[in-house]
Structures are given as C-alpha cells and as structure tokens.
Amino acid sequence: MNKKISKPAHTRHATKKSKVKTEKKEGKLNIKWVVSFIGCPRPMRQTVRGLGFRRMQQVLEVEDTPSIRGMIARVHHLVRIEE
C-alpha cells in the first residue's frame, strides 16, 4: 500500500525562485527577424524592411506605437518580440 503523500494545494508551487531583473525601457520593443521572407508577397517584404531590418537574426529596439504594433501583426510569423 504505497500511498503518495502530496503537499497541500497552497504550498505546491510556493518554491522561492530568484527573479533576474532585466532593464526594460518603457515604450520600447525588442524585435528579432527569425524567418526568411523568401516566397512572401512584396508588401510583406516591404513591411519587414519598413520595420528597419536589414538581415535575418537582427535585433532592433523600436518604439512601441500602434503603427509598429500593426506592422508586427502583419509579419508576426516572421519576427519575434523579445524581452
């Protein structure tokens, strides 16, 4: 009769984790171009270039504005927002 004794629900995830504070600038986004746009329509390529990318794996720090968010939304499968 091996019964597994578990901790109460309120203490299961109460382990203390050290949090590393990262400097996040207010109103800025770090975006990285991770997937090639070969085979994508021309307007999509222009959007990637319009964000300021010149090469893949490049990381840019851009303003967090509605227009930039819209551009990222159009090419969300090609770029990644990093923290």
Distance bins in CASP14 RR format, pairs under 12 A and 6 or more apart:
PFRMAT RR
TARGET T0000
AUTHOR 0000-0000-0000
RMODE 2
METHOD distances of the structure
MODEL  1
6 12 1 0 0 1 0 0 0 0 0 0 0
7 13 0 0 0 0 1 0 0 0 0 0 0
7 14 0 0 0 0 1 0 0 0 0 0 0
7 15 0 0 0 0 0 1 0 0 0 0 0
8 14 0 0 0 0 1 0 0 0 0 0 0
20 83 0 0 0 0 0 1 0 0 0 0 0
21 83 0 0 0 0 0 1 0 0 0 0 0
22 30 0 0 0 0 0 1 0 0 0 0 0
22 82 0 0 0 0 0 1 0 0 0 0 0
22 83 1 0 0 1 0 0 0 0 0 0 0
23 30 0 0 0 0 0 1 0 0 0 0 0
23 61 0 0 0 0 0 1 0 0 0 0 0
23 83 0 0 0 0 0 1 0 0 0 0 0
24 30 0 0 0 0 1 0 0 0 0 0 0
24 61 0 0 0 0 0 1 0 0 0 0 0
24 64 0 0 0 0 0 1 0 0 0 0 0
24 81 0 0 0 0 0 1 0 0 0 0 0
24 82 0 0 0 0 0 1 0 0 0 0 0
24 83 1 0 0 1 0 0 0 0 0 0 0
25 61 1 0 0 1 0 0 0 0 0 0 0
25 62 0 0 0 0 0 1 0 0 0 0 0
25 63 0 0 0 0 0 1 0 0 0 0 0
25 64 0 0 0 0 1 0 0 0 0 0 0
25 83 0 0 0 0 0 1 0 0 0 0 0
26 63 0 0 0 0 0 1 0 0 0 0 0
26 64 0 0 0 0 1 0 0 0 0 0 0
27 61 0 0 0 0 1 0 0 0 0 0 0
27 62 0 0 0 0 1 0 0 0 0 0 0
27 63 1 0 0 1 0 0 0 0 0 0 0
27 64 1 0 1 0 0 0 0 0 0 0 0
27 65 0 0 0 0 1 0 0 0 0 0 0
27 68 0 0 0 0 0 1 0 0 0 0 0
27 69 0 0 0 0 0 1 0 0 0 0 0
28 59 0 0 0 0 0 1 0 0 0 0 0
28 60 0 0 0 0 1 0 0 0 0 0 0
28 61 1 0 1 0 0 0 0 0 0 0 0
28 62 1 0 0 1 0 0 0 0 0 0 0
28 63 1 0 0 1 0 0 0 0 0 0 0
28 64 1 0 0 1 0 0 0 0 0 0 0
28 65 0 0 0 0 0 1 0 0 0 0 0
28 68 0 0 0 0 0 1 0 0 0 0 0
28 81 0 0 0 0 0 1 0 0 0 0 0
28 82 0 0 0 0 0 1 0 0 0 0 0
28 83 0 0 0 0 0 1 0 0 0 0 0
29 51 0 0 0 0 0 1 0 0 0 0 0
29 59 0 0 0 0 0 1 0 0 0 0 0
29 60 0 0 0 0 1 0 0 0 0 0 0
29 61 1 0 0 1 0 0 0 0 0 0 0
29 62 1 0 1 0 0 0 0 0 0 0 0
29 63 1 0 0 1 0 0 0 0 0 0 0
29 64 1 0 1 0 0 0 0 0 0 0 0
29 65 0 0 0 0 1 0 0 0 0 0 0
29 68 1 0 0 1 0 0 0 0 0 0 0
29 69 0 0 0 0 1 0 0 0 0 0 0
29 70 0 0 0 0 0 1 0 0 0 0 0
29 71 0 0 0 0 0 1 0 0 0 0 0
29 72 1 0 0 1 0 0 0 0 0 0 0
29 79 0 0 0 0 0 1 0 0 0 0 0
29 80 0 0 0 0 0 1 0 0 0 0 0
29 81 1 0 1 0 0 0 0 0 0 0 0
29 82 0 0 0 0 1 0 0 0 0 0 0
29 83 0 0 0 0 1 0 0 0 0 0 0
30 58 0 0 0 0 0 1 0 0 0 0 0
30 59 1 0 1 0 0 0 0 0 0 0 0
30 60 1 0 0 1 0 0 0 0 0 0 0
30 61 1 0 1 0 0 0 0 0 0 0 0
30 62 0 0 0 0 1 0 0 0 0 0 0
30 63 0 0 0 0 0 1 0 0 0 0 0
30 64 0 0 0 0 0 1 0 0 0 0 0
30 68 0 0 0 0 0 1 0 0 0 0 0
30 72 0 0 0 0 0 1 0 0 0 0 0
30 79 0 0 0 0 0 1 0 0 0 0 0
30 80 0 0 0 0 1 0 0 0 0 0 0
30 81 1 0 0 1 0 0 0 0 0 0 0
30 82 1 0 1 0 0 0 0 0 0 0 0
30 83 1 0 0 1 0 0 0 0 0 0 0
31 48 0 0 0 0 0 1 0 0 0 0 0
31 50 0 0 0 0 0 1 0 0 0 0 0
31 51 1 0 0 1 0 0 0 0 0 0 0
31 52 0 0 0 0 1 0 0 0 0 0 0
31 53 0 0 0 0 1 0 0 0 0 0 0
31 57 0 0 0 0 0 1 0 0 0 0 0
31 58 0 0 0 0 1 0 0 0 0 0 0
31 59 1 0 0 1 0 0 0 0 0 0 0
31 60 1 0 1 0 0 0 0 0 0 0 0
31 61 0 0 0 0 1 0 0 0 0 0 0
31 62 1 0 0 1 0 0 0 0 0 0 0
31 63 0 0 0 0 0 1 0 0 0 0 0
31 64 0 0 0 0 0 1 0 0 0 0 0
31 68 0 0 0 0 1 0 0 0 0 0 0
31 69 0 0 0 0 0 1 0 0 0 0 0
31 70 0 0 0 0 0 1 0 0 0 0 0
31 71 0 0 0 0 1 0 0 0 0 0 0
31 72 1 0 0 1 0 0 0 0 0 0 0
31 73 0 0 0 0 0 1 0 0 0 0 0
31 75 0 0 0 0 1 0 0 0 0 0 0
31 76 0 0 0 0 0 1 0 0 0 0 0
31 78 0 0 0 0 0 1 0 0 0 0 0
31 79 1 0 1 0 0 0 0 0 0 0 0
31 80 1 0 0 1 0 0 0 0 0 0 0
31 81 1 0 1 0 0 0 0 0 0 0 0
31 82 1 0 0 1 0 0 0 0 0 0 0
31 83 0 0 0 0 0 1 0 0 0 0 0
32 48 0 0 0 0 0 1 0 0 0 0 0
32 51 0 0 0 0 0 1 0 0 0 0 0
32 53 0 0 0 0 1 0 0 0 0 0 0
32 55 0 0 0 0 0 1 0 0 0 0 0
32 56 0 0 0 0 1 0 0 0 0 0 0
32 57 1 0 0 1 0 0 0 0 0 0 0
32 58 1 0 0 1 0 0 0 0 0 0 0
32 59 1 0 1 0 0 0 0 0 0 0 0
32 60 1 0 0 1 0 0 0 0 0 0 0
32 61 0 0 0 0 0 1 0 0 0 0 0
32 62 0 0 0 0 0 1 0 0 0 0 0
32 72 0 0 0 0 0 1 0 0 0 0 0
32 75 0 0 0 0 0 1 0 0 0 0 0
32 78 0 0 0 0 0 1 0 0 0 0 0
32 79 1 0 0 1 0 0 0 0 0 0 0
32 80 1 0 1 0 0 0 0 0 0 0 0
32 81 0 0 0 0 1 0 0 0 0 0 0
32 82 1 0 1 0 0 0 0 0 0 0 0
32 83 0 0 0 0 0 1 0 0 0 0 0
33 45 0 0 0 0 0 1 0 0 0 0 0
33 47 0 0 0 0 0 1 0 0 0 0 0
33 48 1 0 0 1 0 0 0 0 0 0 0
33 49 0 0 0 0 0 1 0 0 0 0 0
33 50 0 0 0 0 0 1 0 0 0 0 0
33 51 0 0 0 0 1 0 0 0 0 0 0
33 52 0 0 0 0 1 0 0 0 0 0 0
33 53 1 0 1 0 0 0 0 0 0 0 0
33 54 0 0 0 0 1 0 0 0 0 0 0
33 55 1 0 0 1 0 0 0 0 0 0 0
33 56 1 0 1 0 0 0 0 0 0 0 0
33 57 1 0 0 1 0 0 0 0 0 0 0
33 58 1 0 1 0 0 0 0 0 0 0 0
33 59 0 0 0 0 1 0 0 0 0 0 0
33 60 0 0 0 0 1 0 0 0 0 0 0
33 62 0 0 0 0 0 1 0 0 0 0 0
33 72 0 0 0 0 0 1 0 0 0 0 0
33 75 0 0 0 0 1 0 0 0 0 0 0
33 76 0 0 0 0 0 1 0 0 0 0 0
33 77 0 0 0 0 0 1 0 0 0 0 0
33 78 1 0 0 1 0 0 0 0 0 0 0
33 79 1 0 1 0 0 0 0 0 0 0 0
33 80 0 0 0 0 1 0 0 0 0 0 0
33 81 0 0 0 0 0 1 0 0 0 0 0
33 82 0 0 0 0 0 1 0 0 0 0 0
34 48 0 0 0 0 0 1 0 0 0 0 0
34 53 0 0 0 0 0 1 0 0 0 0 0
34 55 0 0 0 0 0 1 0 0 0 0 0
34 56 1 0 0 1 0 0 0 0 0 0 0
34 57 1 0 0 1 0 0 0 0 0 0 0
34 58 0 0 0 0 1 0 0 0 0 0 0
34 59 0 0 0 0 0 1 0 0 0 0 0
34 75 0 0 0 0 0 1 0 0 0 0 0
34 76 0 0 0 0 0 1 0 0 0 0 0
34 77 0 0 0 0 1 0 0 0 0 0 0
34 78 1 0 0 1 0 0 0 0 0 0 0
34 79 1 0 0 1 0 0 0 0 0 0 0
34 80 1 0 1 0 0 0 0 0 0 0 0
34 81 0 0 0 0 0 1 0 0 0 0 0
34 82 0 0 0 0 1 0 0 0 0 0 0
35 44 0 0 0 0 0 1 0 0 0 0 0
35 48 0 0 0 0 1 0 0 0 0 0 0
35 53 0 0 0 0 0 1 0 0 0 0 0
35 56 1 0 0 1 0 0 0 0 0 0 0
35 57 0 0 0 0 0 1 0 0 0 0 0
35 75 0 0 0 0 1 0 0 0 0 0 0
35 76 0 0 0 0 0 1 0 0 0 0 0
35 77 1 0 0 1 0 0 0 0 0 0 0
35 78 1 0 1 0 0 0 0 0 0 0 0
35 79 1 0 0 1 0 0 0 0 0 0 0
35 80 0 0 0 0 1 0 0 0 0 0 0
36 44 0 0 0 0 0 1 0 0 0 0 0
36 45 0 0 0 0 0 1 0 0 0 0 0
36 48 0 0 0 0 1 0 0 0 0 0 0
36 53 0 0 0 0 0 1 0 0 0 0 0
36 55 0 0 0 0 0 1 0 0 0 0 0
36 56 1 0 0 1 0 0 0 0 0 0 0
36 57 0 0 0 0 0 1 0 0 0 0 0
36 75 0 0 0 0 0 1 0 0 0 0 0
36 77 0 0 0 0 0 1 0 0 0 0 0
36 78 1 0 0 1 0 0 0 0 0 0 0
36 79 0 0 0 0 0 1 0 0 0 0 0
37 43 0 0 0 0 0 1 0 0 0 0 0
37 44 1 0 0 1 0 0 0 0 0 0 0
37 45 1 0 1 0 0 0 0 0 0 0 0
37 46 0 0 0 0 1 0 0 0 0 0 0
37 47 0 0 0 0 1 0 0 0 0 0 0
37 48 1 0 1 0 0 0 0 0 0 0 0
37 49 0 0 0 0 1 0 0 0 0 0 0
37 50 0 0 0 0 0 1 0 0 0 0 0
37 51 0 0 0 0 0 1 0 0 0 0 0
37 53 0 0 0 0 1 0 0 0 0 0 0
37 55 0 0 0 0 0 1 0 0 0 0 0
37 56 0 0 0 0 1 0 0 0 0 0 0
37 74 0 0 0 0 0 1 0 0 0 0 0
37 75 1 0 0 1 0 0 0 0 0 0 0
37 77 0 0 0 0 1 0 0 0 0 0 0
37 78 1 0 1 0 0 0 0 0 0 0 0
37 79 0 0 0 0 0 1 0 0 0 0 0
38 44 0 0 0 0 0 1 0 0 0 0 0
38 45 0 0 0 0 1 0 0 0 0 0 0
38 48 0 0 0 0 0 1 0 0 0 0 0
38 56 0 0 0 0 0 1 0 0 0 0 0
38 78 0 0 0 0 0 1 0 0 0 0 0
39 45 0 0 0 0 1 0 0 0 0 0 0
39 78 0 0 0 0 0 1 0 0 0 0 0
40 46 0 0 0 0 1 0 0 0 0 0 0
40 47 0 0 0 0 1 0 0 0 0 0 0
40 48 0 0 0 0 1 0 0 0 0 0 0
40 49 0 0 0 0 0 1 0 0 0 0 0
40 74 0 0 0 0 0 1 0 0 0 0 0
40 75 0 0 0 0 1 0 0 0 0 0 0
40 77 0 0 0 0 1 0 0 0 0 0 0
40 78 1 0 0 1 0 0 0 0 0 0 0
41 47 0 0 0 0 1 0 0 0 0 0 0
41 48 0 0 0 0 0 1 0 0 0 0 0
41 74 0 0 0 0 0 1 0 0 0 0 0
41 75 0 0 0 0 0 1 0 0 0 0 0
41 78 0 0 0 0 0 1 0 0 0 0 0
42 48 0 0 0 0 0 1 0 0 0 0 0
42 49 0 0 0 0 0 1 0 0 0 0 0
43 49 0 0 0 0 0 1 0 0 0 0 0
43 50 0 0 0 0 0 1 0 0 0 0 0
43 71 0 0 0 0 0 1 0 0 0 0 0
43 74 0 0 0 0 1 0 0 0 0 0 0
43 75 0 0 0 0 1 0 0 0 0 0 0
44 50 0 0 0 0 0 1 0 0 0 0 0
44 51 0 0 0 0 0 1 0 0 0 0 0
44 71 0 0 0 0 0 1 0 0 0 0 0
44 73 0 0 0 0 0 1 0 0 0 0 0
44 74 1 0 0 1 0 0 0 0 0 0 0
44 75 1 0 1 0 0 0 0 0 0 0 0
44 76 0 0 0 0 0 1 0 0 0 0 0
44 77 0 0 0 0 1 0 0 0 0 0 0
44 78 1 0 0 1 0 0 0 0 0 0 0
44 79 0 0 0 0 0 1 0 0 0 0 0
45 51 0 0 0 0 0 1 0 0 0 0 0
45 53 0 0 0 0 0 1 0 0 0 0 0
45 74 0 0 0 0 0 1 0 0 0 0 0
45 75 0 0 0 0 1 0 0 0 0 0 0
45 78 0 0 0 0 1 0 0 0 0 0 0
46 52 0 0 0 0 0 1 0 0 0 0 0
46 53 0 0 0 0 0 1 0 0 0 0 0
46 71 0 0 0 0 1 0 0 0 0 0 0
46 74 0 0 0 0 0 1 0 0 0 0 0
46 75 0 0 0 0 1 0 0 0 0 0 0
47 53 0 0 0 0 1 0 0 0 0 0 0
47 67 0 0 0 0 0 1 0 0 0 0 0
47 68 0 0 0 0 0 1 0 0 0 0 0
47 70 0 0 0 0 1 0 0 0 0 0 0
47 71 1 0 1 0 0 0 0 0 0 0 0
47 72 0 0 0 0 1 0 0 0 0 0 0
47 73 0 0 0 0 1 0 0 0 0 0 0
47 74 1 0 1 0 0 0 0 0 0 0 0
47 75 1 0 1 0 0 0 0 0 0 0 0
47 76 0 0 0 0 0 1 0 0 0 0 0
47 77 0 0 0 0 0 1 0 0 0 0 0
47 78 0 0 0 0 1 0 0 0 0 0 0
47 79 0 0 0 0 1 0 0 0 0 0 0
48 54 0 0 0 0 1 0 0 0 0 0 0
48 55 0 0 0 0 0 1 0 0 0 0 0
48 56 0 0 0 0 1 0 0 0 0 0 0
48 58 0 0 0 0 0 1 0 0 0 0 0
48 60 0 0 0 0 0 1 0 0 0 0 0
48 71 0 0 0 0 1 0 0 0 0 0 0
48 72 0 0 0 0 0 1 0 0 0 0 0
48 74 0 0 0 0 1 0 0 0 0 0 0
48 75 1 0 1 0 0 0 0 0 0 0 0
48 76 0 0 0 0 0 1 0 0 0 0 0
48 77 0 0 0 0 0 1 0 0 0 0 0
48 78 1 0 0 1 0 0 0 0 0 0 0
48 79 1 0 0 1 0 0 0 0 0 0 0
49 55 0 0 0 0 0 1 0 0 0 0 0
49 58 0 0 0 0 0 1 0 0 0 0 0
49 60 0 0 0 0 0 1 0 0 0 0 0
49 71 0 0 0 0 0 1 0 0 0 0 0
49 75 0 0 0 0 0 1 0 0 0 0 0
49 78 0 0 0 0 0 1 0 0 0 0 0
50 60 0 0 0 0 0 1 0 0 0 0 0
50 62 0 0 0 0 0 1 0 0 0 0 0
50 67 0 0 0 0 0 1 0 0 0 0 0
50 68 0 0 0 0 1 0 0 0 0 0 0
50 70 0 0 0 0 0 1 0 0 0 0 0
50 71 1 0 0 1 0 0 0 0 0 0 0
50 72 0 0 0 0 0 1 0 0 0 0 0
50 74 0 0 0 0 0 1 0 0 0 0 0
50 75 0 0 0 0 1 0 0 0 0 0 0
50 79 0 0 0 0 0 1 0 0 0 0 0
51 58 0 0 0 0 1 0 0 0 0 0 0
51 59 0 0 0 0 0 1 0 0 0 0 0
51 60 1 0 0 1 0 0 0 0 0 0 0
51 61 0 0 0 0 0 1 0 0 0 0 0
51 62 1 0 0 1 0 0 0 0 0 0 0
51 63 0 0 0 0 0 1 0 0 0 0 0
51 65 0 0 0 0 0 1 0 0 0 0 0
51 67 0 0 0 0 0 1 0 0 0 0 0
51 68 1 0 0 1 0 0 0 0 0 0 0
51 69 0 0 0 0 0 1 0 0 0 0 0
51 70 0 0 0 0 0 1 0 0 0 0 0
51 71 1 0 1 0 0 0 0 0 0 0 0
51 72 1 0 0 1 0 0 0 0 0 0 0
51 73 0 0 0 0 0 1 0 0 0 0 0
51 74 0 0 0 0 1 0 0 0 0 0 0
51 75 1 0 0 1 0 0 0 0 0 0 0
51 76 0 0 0 0 0 1 0 0 0 0 0
51 78 0 0 0 0 1 0 0 0 0 0 0
51 79 1 0 0 1 0 0 0 0 0 0 0
51 81 0 0 0 0 0 1 0 0 0 0 0
52 58 0 0 0 0 1 0 0 0 0 0 0
52 59 0 0 0 0 0 1 0 0 0 0 0
52 60 1 0 0 1 0 0 0 0 0 0 0
52 61 0 0 0 0 0 1 0 0 0 0 0
52 62 1 0 0 1 0 0 0 0 0 0 0
52 63 0 0 0 0 0 1 0 0 0 0 0
52 68 0 0 0 0 0 1 0 0 0 0 0
52 71 0 0 0 0 1 0 0 0 0 0 0
52 72 0 0 0 0 0 1 0 0 0 0 0
52 75 0 0 0 0 0 1 0 0 0 0 0
52 79 0 0 0 0 0 1 0 0 0 0 0
53 59 0 0 0 0 1 0 0 0 0 0 0
53 60 1 0 0 1 0 0 0 0 0 0 0
53 62 0 0 0 0 0 1 0 0 0 0 0
53 71 0 0 0 0 0 1 0 0 0 0 0
53 72 0 0 0 0 0 1 0 0 0 0 0
53 75 0 0 0 0 1 0 0 0 0 0 0
53 78 0 0 0 0 1 0 0 0 0 0 0
53 79 1 0 0 1 0 0 0 0 0 0 0
53 80 0 0 0 0 0 1 0 0 0 0 0
54 60 0 0 0 0 1 0 0 0 0 0 0
56 78 0 0 0 0 1 0 0 0 0 0 0
56 79 0 0 0 0 0 1 0 0 0 0 0
56 80 0 0 0 0 0 1 0 0 0 0 0
57 79 0 0 0 0 0 1 0 0 0 0 0
57 80 0 0 0 0 0 1 0 0 0 0 0
57 82 0 0 0 0 0 1 0 0 0 0 0
58 79 0 0 0 0 0 1 0 0 0 0 0
58 80 0 0 0 0 0 1 0 0 0 0 0
58 82 0 0 0 0 0 1 0 0 0 0 0
59 79 0 0 0 0 0 1 0 0 0 0 0
59 80 0 0 0 0 1 0 0 0 0 0 0
59 81 0 0 0 0 0 1 0 0 0 0 0
59 82 1 0 0 1 0 0 0 0 0 0 0
59 83 0 0 0 0 0 1 0 0 0 0 0
60 68 0 0 0 0 0 1 0 0 0 0 0
60 71 0 0 0 0 0 1 0 0 0 0 0
60 72 0 0 0 0 0 1 0 0 0 0 0
60 79 0 0 0 0 1 0 0 0 0 0 0
60 80 0 0 0 0 0 1 0 0 0 0 0
60 81 0 0 0 0 0 1 0 0 0 0 0
60 82 0 0 0 0 1 0 0 0 0 0 0
61 68 0 0 0 0 0 1 0 0 0 0 0
61 81 0 0 0 0 0 1 0 0 0 0 0
61 82 0 0 0 0 1 0 0 0 0 0 0
61 83 0 0 0 0 0 1 0 0 0 0 0
62 68 1 0 1 0 0 0 0 0 0 0 0
62 69 0 0 0 0 1 0 0 0 0 0 0
62 70 0 0 0 0 0 1 0 0 0 0 0
62 71 0 0 0 0 1 0 0 0 0 0 0
62 72 0 0 0 0 1 0 0 0 0 0 0
62 79 0 0 0 0 0 1 0 0 0 0 0
62 81 0 0 0 0 0 1 0 0 0 0 0
62 82 0 0 0 0 0 1 0 0 0 0 0
63 69 0 0 0 0 0 1 0 0 0 0 0
63 71 0 0 0 0 0 1 0 0 0 0 0
63 72 0 0 0 0 0 1 0 0 0 0 0
64 70 0 0 0 0 0 1 0 0 0 0 0
64 71 0 0 0 0 0 1 0 0 0 0 0
64 72 0 0 0 0 1 0 0 0 0 0 0
64 81 0 0 0 0 1 0 0 0 0 0 0
65 71 0 0 0 0 1 0 0 0 0 0 0
65 72 0 0 0 0 0 1 0 0 0 0 0
66 72 0 0 0 0 0 1 0 0 0 0 0
66 73 0 0 0 0 0 1 0 0 0 0 0
67 73 0 0 0 0 0 1 0 0 0 0 0
67 74 0 0 0 0 0 1 0 0 0 0 0
68 74 0 0 0 0 0 1 0 0 0 0 0
68 75 0 0 0 0 0 1 0 0 0 0 0
68 79 0 0 0 0 0 1 0 0 0 0 0
68 81 0 0 0 0 0 1 0 0 0 0 0
69 75 0 0 0 0 0 1 0 0 0 0 0
69 76 0 0 0 0 0 1 0 0 0 0 0
69 79 0 0 0 0 0 1 0 0 0 0 0
69 81 0 0 0 0 1 0 0 0 0 0 0
70 76 0 0 0 0 1 0 0 0 0 0 0
70 79 0 0 0 0 0 1 0 0 0 0 0
71 78 0 0 0 0 0 1 0 0 0 0 0
71 79 0 0 0 0 1 0 0 0 0 0 0
72 78 0 0 0 0 1 0 0 0 0 0 0
72 79 1 0 0 1 0 0 0 0 0 0 0
72 80 0 0 0 0 1 0 0 0 0 0 0
72 81 1 0 0 1 0 0 0 0 0 0 0
72 82 0 0 0 0 0 1 0 0 0 0 0
73 79 0 0 0 0 0 1 0 0 0 0 0
73 81 0 0 0 0 0 1 0 0 0 0 0
75 81 0 0 0 0 0 1 0 0 0 0 0
END
